């Protein structure tokens, strides 16, 4: 993916990690470190257990992990029907891979929740009991009615998920920071798959599956839901997450990066990009 310049939290030069944190801020990766890289606690050792966490940070991590796990389990429910209906054998194999990845990512989030004792287990039990249509984010309560929906979802909504995971890279909570590299690596398959599905629909039409018009309809359906996934532009939770060294972009900063990366990809396929305010539900 393209590394994009822009505002974001950085560690001061005195921490000894200014170059690395700048690379991280811009969407790259760094060698794992044990200290917090941004926010007021820059240079202090990362939190390694839930017992060490300040009360507000503890609540914030639980909240974010519940949402993370919920999206992973919801995505399994959305993809599952297409295991038997994807147009090619390779597509069915990739669908199986995606479902396995989402299950592992949900498990990873739940493992972090387990560190929070009875409260964490309560959330896990609730997450595992959720049915289709009961999830927190709109994008994960929508069915894939056509193969174009699978392509647009993985190209757009999963790309938002990558930005959410990137925001946690080398965050102040050690167990969460260490979970990011593998999750990000696995998510890359989803993005490439989704873009390829849309590209083939535009170029090959019915020789592959669907039509260019169906691909365009799917983009119009999922693009606004992807933008909404970043959350409210002036979110107080987003601000607190940066202050605690947990996330490194505000919701609006991450959304702007997504738009700058995604629009050229869609346009390069010959697809029209909806306006940023089209069918939006979260400002």
Order of alpha helices (4+ residues) and beta strands (2+ residues): alpha-alpha-alpha-alpha-alpha-alpha-alpha-alpha-alpha-alpha
